[in-house]
Amino acid sequence: MLQEKLSQTIQFDLFGEPTLYLDSDRWGFFSVLTRKPDAKNYHCKQESYQLCELPKVLPFVRKNAIDKGLDAYITQATFTKANRRKVNVASLGQMFVDLDYYHATNPVVKSASPEKVLDLALARCDSVGLPHPSIVMFSGRGIYLKWLHENLPAKVVKKWEWAQQYLNQLFADLGSDSNAKDVSRVLRLEDTVNHKTGMVAEVMTLTTINGSVAQYKFSDQLCSVLLPRTDEEVKAFKEKAKSWNTKKTGIILDSKSVFGYKRLNHARYLDIIKLCDMRFGLGGAEDGQRDQFLWIACNYFALANKANRNLDMWQEFYQIAALIAPDWNQAKIRSSLGIIFGKYKDSQAGKTIAFAGKEYDPLFTHKTTTLIDDLRITIDEQRQLSTLISKQVKGERDADYQKRKREEERKALGKLSRSEQKEHTEAAVINLLKQGYKGKDIAEKLGITPARVSQIKKLNEPSA
């Protein structure tokens, strides 16, 4: 633990703020964007690097940005490929808010100093029980608030996005940027100039715990504060979510929350990608199966992200195709996915398909059993997946969960676990046998059957 703290401190001192959430010891990629002050967003230059190159790249990018008068930005998450597409998210290590307080509607906030706005932000954290941000950074004009947490895998991205939405809303009156909350977001690089103001982006303060920059537990310390928890809060959010979904897509999801709907579809997308990798490896799916895998994967990715109008869905589809059909060109991908993309656009436009008196999303929503049958997913494969599982595998998982739950309850009551109880009983039987007790007396004394005593005695007899 001491070595980890020392390493973190040294890296921060040498290479700056990004080393607190981009771990150069992990596998993956990060991206850096630079642009001239008068250039449009689409004139940015993006370069991607492996995480192990972070200590070497950061000084070079800073020097290059200063020498050439460029604005410089860096990704806040890590990716499995050399880009920052959502489909390629590898891990998430922080939550963040971009406070553009100079755009706040409250004139007091709008004219306040960065230090005063920070005081207001920290007071807001205290009022709701949210820990203080691990990092507070002046962007040269606004303020970044960042909460470090353990590295989260891609399958948690929907919960992370949901929490980000609530975090952003918490600071809305302080000018939080509602567009700066996505996994692909880039924020200004520390020690570079914001050419809109001529001021340098720099760390204002760090929250430390035992001498190390604070890292919080995503679920226990952040989501427990940000996300609705009581039945009343969940019900209120579901009712509100219905109106959001109706407004954007024309479809009401009945009792399912938008969060659950998005998370299920994203999990199915990840299951399809994992299944393809398990069966075929890095070369992608076999000829004859590529269209099927690509259709289903892109369909569920589109379902999970249809409300995100900032995504270039064709670019996301190209990245998915690179995993399933890596040798296909863009023309072939468009030819294969034209129907899926058309249904995605219809879904975004609020169109529905009527069937048996009900309205359905234009995109495909298969039953789990249909996907299992169509893809011929075996029981062994299902055991490695998240949502594409049969009743048999679900039963196995439920049994495992109940077993763990009982063990936790026994531990909470100060009782021994089943395995510990078994070892304790066997040791007691052997000890009493050595003292000359008879089997019947041992059974009565320990509250077990005489047959169990005989079994233990037999198992511990020396072999001939």
C-alpha positions, 0 to 999 in steps of 0.5 A: 500500500505504501508503494502504491501511494508513493508511486501515485505521488511521484507520478503526479509530481512528475507527470501531472493530473492525468496519472491519477486516473490513467494508469500506465501499468494497465493495458489500453489506450488514451487519446489526446486532442489538439487544435488551433484556438480559432479552429472548429471542433471538427478540425481537431487533431486526435492522436491515440497512445498506449497507456504505457506511453503516458509518462513519455507522451504527456511532457511532449504534448504539453510542450508542443501545445505551448510552443505552437499555441494549441489548446490540448485535451485528454480522454478521461477513460481508457479504451481497447482500441486507438480511438475513443469510441464508446463501443471500445471503452476498456475501463472508467476510473472517475466521475466528473462535472464541468462547471461552466459557471460563467454560463449560470443563470444566477448572476451571483454565480456567474460573476463569482471567482473560481474559489467562490464557486468551489466553495458553493460546490463543496457546500452542495456536496456536504448538503447531500452527503456526497464526498468532496471531489478527489481533484478540483481543476481550473480549466482556464475559464471554468472548473472541473470536479473529479471523483476518482473511483476503482476501475470499472469494466465496460459492462458497468458503463450504463450505470456509470452514465446514469450516475453521471446524469444525476451528478450533472443535475446536482450542479445544474444551477452552478453551470454544469455542462450537460454535454460533458458527461459521456465516456468519450469526453475529453477535458483540458490537459493540465498545464496547457493554456486555454486560449479563450482567456489566455489562462493556464489550466491547473489543479486547484486542490486535491482531497487526500485520505491517509496521504493519498489522493482520495479514491471512492467506492463507486457503488457504496460512496458515490451511487448510494448518494446520487441514484434513487434508492427508496421505493418512492424515489425509484417510482418517481424516477420511473414516472419521469423516465416514461415522459422522457422516453415518450418525448424522444421515441414515442414509446412508453416502457410500462414498468421498466425504467429507462436505465434498466432498459438501456443496461439490459440492451448494452449487456446483450451487446457485450454478450454477443461480442464476448460470444464471438470472441469465445468462439472465433478469437481475434479473427472475427466470426466465420464466413456465414455467421458474420452477418448474424453476429454483426446484425444482433450486436449492432441492433442491441448497441443501437437500442441501448444508445438511441437516445444519445444524439451525439453518437455517430452511429455509423462510426460506432458500427464500423468499430463493432464490425472491426471485432466481428468482421475485421476484413470488411470495408465500409461499403460492405458494412453499410450494405450489411447493416443498412436495415439496422441503421434504418430501424435505428433512425426510425426509432430515434424519430419516434416511429413504432411498429404495431403488432397484436394491438401493441406498439413496439420499437422498430429495432429488434427486441428478441426473447432470450430463448430466441437468441440462445436458439438462433446462436446455438449458445451452449450451456458452458457458453451461457455460464460465461455470459451475463444475460443470454442464459437459460432457466438452467443457468439462471437457476444455478446462479440463483442457487449460488447467490442464495448460498453466498447470502446464507453464508454472509448471514451466518457470518454476520451472526457470528456463526461459522460458515458451512465449510468451517462448521464441517471442519469443526465437527470433524475435529471434535469427533476425532478428539472425542474418539481419542478420549474413548467416547462411543459413537452414540455418545459423541452423536448425542453430545455434538447433535449429529447422527451416529451415521455421521460419526461413523462416516468421519471415523471411517474417513480418518482411519489409517489406510492398511 
